[in-house]
Amino acid sequence: MQFKPFVPAALAALAAMTLVALTGCGANSSAGGANASATTRISGSAIAGAVDGTVVISDADGDSIASAAVNNGGFSVSLPNAALDAMLSFTVTGSYVDEVSGDTVTLSSAAPLALTLAAGHFNAGQAGHAPVTPDSTVIHHLVRTHAMSLTQARNAFQNAFGYLPDLEAVPFDPSATDSASAAARPQADRDAAFRAGVFSQLASDLGLSQDDIAALLTALAADLSDGDLDGNDGVGAVNIGAAGVDLQALHQGNPLAARLLAAYGGFAGHGNNTAAVTAPSSGLPSMAYDAPGASKTITSASGRLLTVTLDAPANDPIGAGFWTARVKHQITLTDAATQQPIDLASDPNFKGVSHHPYMHMLSGHDHSTPHGHAAVAVGGGVYNLDAYYVMASQMGMGAAAAPMGVWDYPVNISEDVDADGTADVTTTVMFHPQVRMPMDGSLFFAGVNNANHRWTTMMGMTQPRPYRVWLHQISANNGGGHDLTVFVSTRDIGNMDMGGGHSMMRFPAAYSGQTLHGPLANGSRPDVTLASVGVEVFDLGSQQWRPMTESANSGLFSITAVSGLSGVSADTLSFRLTINDGSGDHVMTTATGGNAELSFIAP
């Protein structure tokens, strides 16, 4: 949708005259020739990156009161005391270097940085500060362009973004500040700097060009004008900038709230975040997660309407839903036009389905999780794919819950578009499950390691390689015992010969013959082959260690007729994991020297 931006009176003329009328850092002019005794000095920050340009201060009617030069993100201006009793707007034009892309972004009267403050925000005779930032700009546009009251605009912003801009903060450019200088600043300043970087990261993640980065803020305000952050202003899709990037289409492909959380992690870990600022501990965006059974309908590359449904049925004793445990994802593919299930073995277009769960952590350390790659067809358009989630989506419960990051769950559908019998296009349908920790005391995986079996992490630290033993499946058998399968995973980093550099961390299955990468040596991570992987379970009935049988190249280990499980109350099973990496057998233990233990009520 198109909308008319708020432009302070005479802004264009003031901008053109700035270099002539204003001289020196902090030069300013005030309407009416007010003398010092009748004015109040206001300093300000204009940070998306550090802006160079002009700030114009205007009243509620859009009449200009004063202006000043903005140099390296800072300005200072004297405002008539008589103007402080009215709502004030600070509108910044000029340019800055974008934190993430490094491009020079132009701020125009149509797409400025801006701040609108309530009447009486400043006290006459008391120096004040005006932080003009991307978040304050969204609120400004809601007031000045979309006719919200300031209270309504702030509420709409907080509901969507999880926080309100701190009007006492003095933000700085996180891509032009070193970490030591940033660490010496108050936490509020660091948080404001980080959030400025998040908007830059979001623009990058949305694929915006240099010319459209500033327009993102006006588009977000237009989107929020109906109270919802969904790419639609209540009348139609919102377009970003001259390129007309469809914000609603982007939201439908991957919700903006999820993109925003991913941008938190993206900027935290970005190389241009030289200040090393981190995500605030509160005031984070909230997510509308995809519950089990969620469906999404898309138009595929071949033009067919495809409905993808994601479910997570119970796998007793693991309940239905998404848990820090083995989750058996049930993916149903339906032709939305005919409502018929899609059989990948015979469908003329759709040839395969896969997944790749991926966590965007707010800390910036993105990673996947152990997961299966071969979908199991069970009929009726239903396909099963396993994943073993290593962490929950949130920390805490209820109102105290705070996101740790956001799990992407992309369902990838391979498609034959040119009818040559071979898949040539992949269509992705994105889900965002809320992964939870079991609250009944159950333990469905356990971590172990050995000090003599080491690797080098993605952070360049050489330490014991971690392994996890997961409950994969357990069922009662006819003999009164239980048949049991566990899955063993580890971590690995691909080799890059660049002084300890790394490729993406992965969570491969641990099995005999698996090739991993060892500790960093001479700038590279050499191949290490697991000569053998062995798992034993302590049978509660016989009080003996019993070996489990390995399924080749899978990380799965099984045993029949485990005895001694009550099936009424939780039992704890111990597992002894032994890894031979060619240098001898290494028994994996917990930090306290014990074996891996899983605790649950057997079915």
C-alpha positions in Angstrom: 0.0 0.0 0.0 1.1 3.6 -0.6 1.1 6.2 2.1 2.1 9.8 2.4 5.0 10.3 4.8 5.0 13.1 7.4 7.4 15.8 6.3 8.1 18.7 8.6 7.5 22.1 7.1 10.4 23.5 5.2 12.5 20.3 5.7 13.7 20.2 2.1 14.8 23.8 2.3 16.4 23.4 5.6 18.3 20.3 4.4 19.5 22.2 1.3 20.7 25.1 3.4 22.3 23.1 6.2 25.9 23.3 4.9 25.6 27.0 4.4 23.6 28.1 7.4 25.3 25.7 9.9 28.9 25.6 10.7 30.9 23.4 13.0 30.1 20.3 14.9 26.9 20.9 16.9 25.9 24.1 15.1 22.2 24.8 15.3 19.5 27.3 14.7 16.3 28.1 16.6 13.1 29.7 15.4 12.3 33.2 16.6 15.9 34.0 17.7 15.3 32.7 21.2 18.1 33.6 23.6 20.0 31.2 25.9 17.8 31.9 28.9 14.7 31.0 27.0 16.1 27.7 25.5 17.0 24.2 26.6 20.0 22.3 25.3 19.2 18.9 23.8 21.8 16.5 22.7 20.9 13.6 20.5 22.1 10.4 18.8 21.1 9.4 15.3 22.1 5.7 15.0 21.2 3.2 12.4 24.8 3.3 11.6 26.3 6.6 12.7 24.4 9.3 10.6 25.9 12.4 9.0 23.3 14.8 7.9 20.6 17.1 9.4 18.0 16.9 12.1 14.9 19.0 12.0 12.8 19.4 15.1 9.1 20.1 14.6 6.0 20.5 16.6 2.7 18.6 16.6 1.5 20.6 13.5 4.7 19.8 11.6 6.1 23.3 11.9 9.8 23.4 12.2 11.2 24.7 15.5 14.9 24.2 15.1 17.6 22.3 13.1 21.1 21.1 13.6 23.9 19.3 11.8 24.3 15.6 12.6 28.0 14.5 12.7 29.1 10.9 13.2 25.7 10.1 14.8 25.6 13.0 17.2 23.9 16.4 17.4 23.1 19.2 19.8 20.4 21.8 19.5 18.8 24.5 21.6 15.0 24.3 21.7 12.7 27.2 22.8 11.3 26.4 26.3 7.9 27.4 25.0 8.0 24.5 22.6 8.7 21.8 25.2 5.1 21.7 26.3 4.0 20.2 22.9 4.7 16.9 21.2 8.1 17.1 19.4 9.4 15.2 16.4 13.1 14.8 15.4 13.5 14.0 11.7 17.0 13.0 10.5 18.1 13.0 6.9 21.5 12.3 5.5 23.4 9.1 5.2 25.1 6.3 7.1 27.1 3.1 6.6 24.8 0.1 7.2 26.2 -2.2 9.9 25.7 -5.5 8.2 26.1 -4.8 4.4 28.6 -2.0 4.7 26.6 0.0 2.1 26.0 3.7 2.3 22.3 4.2 3.0 20.6 7.5 2.1 17.9 8.9 4.5 15.4 11.0 2.7 12.4 13.0 3.8 10.3 10.0 2.7 12.4 7.5 4.6 14.2 9.2 7.4 15.3 8.2 10.9 12.9 9.9 13.3 11.7 10.2 16.9 8.4 11.5 18.3 8.3 12.5 22.0 5.3 13.2 24.2 4.6 16.8 25.3 6.6 17.6 28.4 9.2 15.0 27.8 12.0 17.6 28.3 12.1 20.0 31.3 12.9 23.6 30.6 16.5 24.4 31.6 17.5 20.8 32.1 19.7 19.2 29.4 18.0 16.3 27.7 18.9 13.6 25.2 17.0 12.4 22.1 17.9 8.9 20.8 16.8 8.6 17.1 17.0 5.0 16.1 15.3 2.5 13.8 12.8 1.5 16.5 11.9 5.0 17.3 11.4 5.6 13.6 8.7 2.9 13.4 6.8 4.5 16.3 7.2 8.0 14.7 5.6 6.8 11.4 2.7 5.2 13.3 2.0 8.6 14.9 2.8 11.0 12.0 1.7 8.9 9.0 -0.9 6.5 10.4 -2.7 8.7 12.8 -2.1 6.7 15.9 -1.8 8.4 19.3 1.7 8.1 20.7 0.4 5.7 23.3 -1.3 3.5 20.7 1.9 3.5 18.6 4.1 2.5 21.5 1.7 -0.3 22.5 1.6 -1.6 18.9 5.4 -1.6 18.7 5.8 -3.3 22.0 3.3 -6.0 21.2 5.1 -6.8 17.9 8.7 -6.3 19.0 8.6 -7.1 22.7 10.1 -3.9 24.0 10.0 -0.1 23.9 12.9 2.1 22.8 14.8 3.3 25.9 14.5 7.1 25.7 17.3 7.5 28.3 19.8 5.4 26.3 22.7 6.9 24.3 23.1 4.4 21.4 26.3 4.0 19.4 27.2 2.4 16.1 28.0 -1.2 17.0 29.9 -1.7 13.7 32.2 1.2 14.3 33.0 0.7 18.1 35.5 -1.7 19.6 34.4 -4.2 22.2 36.4 -2.6 25.0 34.8 0.8 24.4 31.3 -0.8 24.2 31.9 -2.7 27.4 32.5 0.5 29.3 29.1 1.9 28.3 25.9 1.5 30.3 23.9 -1.6 29.5 21.0 0.5 28.2 23.4 2.0 25.6 24.7 -1.4 24.6 21.1 -2.8 24.2 20.1 0.2 22.1 23.2 -0.3 19.9 22.4 -4.0 19.5 18.8 -3.3 18.5 19.9 -0.9 15.8 22.1 -3.7 14.4 19.2 -6.1 14.5 17.2 -3.9 12.1 20.2 -3.9 9.7 20.4 -7.7 10.0 16.7 -8.0 9.3 17.1 -5.8 6.2 19.9 -8.1 5.0 17.9 -11.3 5.8 15.0 -9.9 3.8 17.3 -9.4 0.8 16.8 -5.6 0.6 19.0 -3.6 -1.7 21.0 -0.6 -0.6 18.3 1.7 -1.9 15.5 0.0 0.1 17.1 -0.5 3.5 15.8 2.8 4.9 12.4 2.1 3.5 12.1 -1.0 5.6 11.2 1.2 8.6 8.3 3.0 6.8 7.1 -0.4 5.6 7.1 -1.9 9.1 5.1 1.0 10.4 2.6 0.6 7.5 2.4 -3.1 8.4 1.8 -2.3 12.1 -0.8 0.3 11.4 -3.5 -2.4 11.7 -1.9 -3.8 14.9 -0.4 -6.9 13.4 3.1 -7.6 12.1 2.1 -9.8 9.1 3.1 -7.8 6.0 -0.4 -6.5 5.5 -1.8 -3.1 6.6 -5.4 -4.3 6.8 -6.1 -3.2 3.2 -3.5 -5.1 1.3 0.1 -6.2 1.1 2.8 -3.7 2.2 5.6 -3.1 -0.3 9.1 -2.1 0.6 10.8 0.8 -1.2 11.1 1.5 -4.9 11.7 -2.2 -5.7 8.3 -3.0 -4.3 9.5 -6.0 -2.2 6.3 -7.8 -1.0 6.5 -7.9 2.8 3.3 -10.0 3.0 4.8 -12.7 0.7 8.0 -12.7 2.8 5.9 -13.1 6.0 3.9 -16.0 4.4 7.1 -17.8 3.5 8.6 -17.3 7.0 6.8 -15.2 9.6 8.3 -11.8 10.4 8.5 -12.6 14.1 10.7 -15.6 13.4 12.8 -13.6 11.0 13.2 -11.0 13.7 14.4 -13.5 16.3 16.8 -15.0 13.7 18.1 -11.4 13.1 18.9 -11.2 16.8 21.2 -14.2 16.5 22.4 -13.2 13.1 23.7 -9.8 14.3 25.1 -11.2 17.6 27.4 -13.5 15.6 28.1 -11.1 12.7 31.7 -10.2 12.0 30.7 -6.5 11.6 29.5 -6.4 15.2 32.8 -5.1 16.3 31.3 -3.9 19.6 30.5 -7.5 20.5 27.1 -6.3 21.8 24.7 -9.2 22.7 21.0 -9.7 22.8 19.2 -8.0 25.7 18.1 -10.3 28.5 14.5 -9.1 28.4 12.2 -7.3 26.0 12.5 -10.0 23.3 10.0 -10.7 20.5 7.3 -13.2 21.1 6.7 -16.1 18.7 3.5 -17.6 17.4 4.7 -21.2 17.1 3.4 -23.9 14.8 1.5 -26.4 16.9 1.4 -30.1 16.1 -1.0 -30.6 13.2 -0.3 -27.2 11.6 -0.9 -27.0 7.8 0.4 -24.6 5.2 -0.7 -24.4 1.6 1.7 -23.1 -1.1 1.9 -22.9 -4.9 4.8 -25.2 -5.9 7.3 -24.5 -8.7 5.2 -26.5 -11.1 2.1 -24.4 -10.3 0.3 -27.0 -8.2 -1.4 -26.2 -4.9 0.3 -28.3 -2.2 -0.8 -28.6 1.5 1.9 -29.7 3.9 0.8 -30.7 7.4 3.3 -31.2 10.2 2.4 -33.4 13.2 4.4 -35.0 16.0 2.5 -38.0 17.4 3.3 -39.6 20.7 6.1 -42.2 20.8 5.4 -43.6 24.3 6.9 -42.7 26.7 7.7 -39.5 24.7 4.4 -37.6 24.5 2.9 -35.9 21.4 4.6 -32.6 20.5 8.1 -31.3 20.1 10.5 -32.1 22.9 14.2 -32.2 23.8 14.0 -35.9 22.7 13.5 -38.0 19.6 10.5 -36.5 17.8 8.9 -38.6 15.0 7.8 -35.9 12.6 4.8 -36.9 10.6 4.6 -35.0 7.3 1.4 -35.2 5.3 1.4 -34.1 1.6 -2.0 -33.3 0.0 -2.9 -32.0 -3.4 -4.9 -28.9 -2.3 -6.9 -28.8 -5.5 -8.2 -32.4 -5.3 -7.7 -33.1 -1.6 -6.0 -36.3 -2.5 -2.8 -37.6 -0.8 0.4 -37.3 -2.7 2.3 -40.5 -3.3 5.9 -39.6 -4.1 6.5 -42.9 -5.7 4.0 -42.2 -8.5 3.3 -38.4 -8.5 4.3 -36.8 -11.8 5.9 -33.7 -10.1 6.7 -34.3 -6.5 9.6 -36.8 -6.0 10.9 -36.5 -2.5 10.6 -35.0 1.0 13.3 -34.1 3.5 13.9 -31.8 6.4 16.7 -29.9 8.1 15.9 -28.6 11.6 18.0 -25.5 12.4 18.3 -23.4 15.5 19.0 -19.6 15.3 20.3 -18.9 18.8 20.1 -15.4 20.1 23.8 -15.8 21.1 24.6 -16.0 17.4 25.7 -19.7 17.5 23.4 -21.2 15.0 23.3 -25.0 14.6 21.3 -28.0 13.5 20.4 -31.0 15.5 20.7 -34.8 14.9 18.2 -35.8 12.4 17.3 -38.6 9.9 17.6 -38.0 6.2 15.5 -40.8 4.7 11.7 -40.2 4.9 9.7 -43.4 5.6 6.5 -43.6 3.7 3.6 -45.0 5.7 0.8 -44.5 3.1 -1.9 -41.9 2.6 0.6 -39.2 1.7 2.2 -39.5 5.2 6.0 -39.6 5.6 8.0 -39.9 8.8 11.2 -38.2 9.6 13.1 -38.2 12.9 14.9 -35.4 14.7 16.5 -35.4 18.1 16.3 -31.8 19.5 19.3 -30.8 21.5 17.7 -27.7 23.1 14.4 -26.1 24.0 13.0 -23.0 22.2 12.6 -21.1 25.5 14.1 -20.8 29.0 11.7 -20.5 31.9 7.9 -20.8 32.1 4.8 -18.7 31.7 5.4 -14.9 31.8 9.0 -15.5 32.8 9.7 -17.5 29.6 12.4 -16.0 27.3 13.3 -17.3 23.9 16.7 -19.0 23.5 16.3 -18.7 19.8 14.0 -20.0 17.1 13.9 -23.4 15.5 13.4 -23.5 11.8 11.8 -26.7 10.5 11.9 -26.5 6.7 10.1 -29.3 4.9 11.8 -29.6 1.5 9.8 -31.0 -1.4 11.9 -32.0 -4.5 10.0 -31.5 -7.7 10.3 -32.4 -11.3 9.2 -29.3 -13.3 10.5 -30.2 -16.8 9.0 -33.7 -16.8 12.3 -35.5 -17.5 11.8 -37.8 -14.6 14.4 -36.1 -12.4 13.8 -33.7 -9.6 15.3 -30.3 -10.5 13.6 -27.8 -8.1 13.2 -27.8 -4.3 10.2 -26.1 -2.7 10.5 -25.3 1.0 7.6 -24.9 3.4 8.8 -23.4 6.7 7.5 -24.3 10.2 8.5 -23.1 13.6 7.9 -25.7 16.3 8.1 -24.8 20.0 10.5 -27.4 21.4 10.0 -28.0 25.1 11.8 -29.7 27.9 9.9 -32.6 29.6 8.4 -31.3 32.9 7.7 -34.6 34.5 11.4 -35.4 35.3 11.9 -37.7 32.3 15.3 -37.8 30.8 15.3 -38.9 27.2 18.9 -38.2 26.4 22.2 -38.0 28.3 25.6 -36.4 27.5 28.9 -38.1 28.0 32.6 -37.7 26.9 36.1 -38.8 27.6 39.1 -36.6 28.2 41.3 -38.6 25.9 38.9 -38.4 22.9 39.0 -34.8 21.7 38.0 -32.4 19.0 38.2 -28.7 18.2 35.0 -26.7 18.5 33.7 -24.0 16.2 35.1 -21.5 18.6 38.6 -23.0 18.2 38.7 -24.7 21.6 40.1 -28.2 21.8 38.2 -30.3 24.4 36.6 -33.7 24.9 34.2 -34.6 22.1 30.6 -34.8 23.3 28.3 -37.7 22.7 24.6 -38.1 23.4 22.7 -41.3 24.1 19.0 -40.9 23.1 16.0 -43.0 23.8 14.8 -43.9 20.3 12.1 -46.4 21.0 10.9 -48.9 23.7 8.0 -51.3 23.6 6.7 -54.1 25.8 7.1 -57.6 24.4 5.1 -60.8 24.8 7.6 -62.2 27.3 7.0 -59.5 29.9 10.1 -57.5 29.1 10.9 -54.6 26.8 12.6 -54.2 23.5 14.8 -51.1 23.4 16.6 -49.0 20.8 18.8 -46.0 21.5 20.5 -43.6 19.1 24.0 -42.2 19.6 25.0 -38.8 18.2 28.1 -36.6 18.5 29.3 -33.3 17.2 31.7 -32.5 14.4 33.1 -29.6 12.4 34.2 -30.0 8.8 37.8 -29.3 8.1 39.0 -26.0 6.7 42.7 -25.3 6.2 42.6 -21.7 7.4 44.3 -21.4 10.8 41.5 -22.9 12.8 38.6 -21.7 10.7 35.4 -23.7 10.7 32.5 -24.8 8.6 29.1 -25.4 10.1 28.8 -27.5 13.2 26.8 -30.8 12.7 25.5 -33.6 14.8 26.2 -36.8 13.0 25.3 -40.3 14.1 28.1 -42.2 15.9 28.7 -45.6 14.4 31.5 -48.0 13.6 33.3 -46.6 10.5 32.0 -43.1 10.9 34.6 -40.4 9.8 34.8 -37.4 12.0 37.4 -34.6 12.3 39.9 -34.6 15.0 41.6 -31.8 17.1 43.1 -28.9 15.2 46.6 -29.6 14.0 48.7 -27.3 11.7 45.7 -25.3 10.8 43.4 -28.1 9.8 41.2 -30.8 11.4 42.4 -34.2 10.3 40.0 -37.1 9.6 39.4 -39.5 12.4 37.5 -42.8 11.8 35.6 -44.5 14.6 37.0 -48.0 14.5 34.2 -49.2 16.7 31.2 -47.9 18.7 29.7 -50.1 21.4 26.7 -49.6 23.7 25.8 -51.7 26.8 22.7 -51.4 28.9 22.5 -52.3 32.6 19.6 -54.8 32.9 17.7 -54.0 36.1 16.2 -57.5 36.3 19.4 -59.5 35.9 21.6 -56.8 37.4 24.1 -57.3 34.5 25.5 -55.3 31.7 24.2 -56.5 28.3 25.5 -55.5 24.9 23.3 -53.9 22.4 23.3 -54.8 18.7 24.5 -52.1 16.3 22.5 -51.3 13.1 25.1 -50.5 10.5 25.8 -46.9 9.6 22.8 -45.6 11.6 23.8 -44.8 15.2 21.0 -47.1 16.3 21.7 -49.8 18.9 19.0 -52.3 20.0 18.3 -55.1 22.5 15.4 -57.4 23.1 13.9 -58.5 26.4 15.3 -55.9 28.8 13.9 -56.8 32.2 13.1 -55.1 35.5 11.2 -52.1 34.2 8.1 -51.5 36.2 5.9 -49.7 33.6 4.2 -47.9 36.6 6.8 -45.5 37.9 9.9 -44.0 36.4 12.9 -46.3 36.1 16.5 -45.2 35.3 18.5 -47.2 32.8 22.3 -46.9 32.6 24.2 -47.1 29.3 27.9 -47.6 28.8 29.2 -46.1 25.6 32.7 -47.1 24.4 34.3 -45.4 21.4 37.5 -46.6 19.7 39.0 -43.9 17.5 42.1 -46.0 16.6 44.0 -45.0 19.7 42.2 -47.5 22.0 38.9 -47.9 23.7 37.5 -44.8 25.5 34.6 -45.2 27.9 32.4 -42.2 27.8 31.2 -40.8 31.2 29.4 -37.8 32.6 31.1 -34.9 34.4 30.8 -36.8 37.7 32.3 -40.0 36.2 29.0 -41.9 35.8 27.4 -43.6 32.8 24.7 -42.1 30.6 21.4 -42.4 32.3 17.9 -42.2 30.9 14.8 -42.0 33.1 11.2 -42.6 32.1 8.1 -44.7 32.7 8.3 -47.6 30.3 5.1 -48.4 28.3 
